[in-house]
Amino acid sequence: MAEAKTKIEETHEISIEGKLRALFELQTVDTETDKIKILRGELPLEVQDLEDDIAGLETRIHNYEEELKSLEHNMAEKKLDIVNSEALIKKYEEQQKNVRNNREFDSLSKEIEFQNLEIELARKKITEFNAEINSRKEQIAESNELLAERKEDLESKKNELDEIVSDTRKEEETLFNKSAEIQKIIEPRLLTAYKRIRGNARNGLAVVTVERDACGGCFNKIPPQRQLDIRSRKKIIVCEYCGRILVDDEISGTVAKAE
């Protein structure tokens, strides 16, 4: 790695060739880093999705539990209302035994009838509350079961991701440091262009070689005169179709040997 760095530093002065060599080696290092990320695949996103699912399920369960408490409280109040109504009915029935006229008797009868209606309504509400309570309990049980499955999946995915990260951490750190060292010797304007092209390219390739008379990125044919210009290394040439920076295969070969 140190030899490769020296190779770049020796060739990179103000020459275009030096810039091309530095850019191609930077691309080579960044491509290796991309391969490590591909190895991880969708695991980081899957872990994030599972964490989001778990947070959502925990919130849902909490809301169900709060609703359950409210329903149980409301049902307890209705049961108390029934007790109170029954007590009033008993009281009014006792009072009816000592009334002085029919009007008082009829008035107490209406009160008793009203309390019986209150009891009937309370029992109806209790039945409704019971149905909702049972429904919430089922929803809580189902959500808890799903939560346990999601947590198990998360642990498995995290272990898998941690294993991959652990296996590739040293290599990734080495590549990251090497990329940073190469970037130091590339002029800012050119480095910005490289990152922009790389960001727009689906495969992350900003610098490609000419392969079989075609661009190694988009595979469109390159005219012979343009190929001569690329091999002369006197100016930075980009593909007129995809915008990638083009280098000749000799540069790629010398960089590979240096590594």
Order of alpha helices (4+ residues) and beta strands (2+ residues): alpha-alpha-alpha-alpha-alpha-beta-beta-alpha-beta-beta-alpha
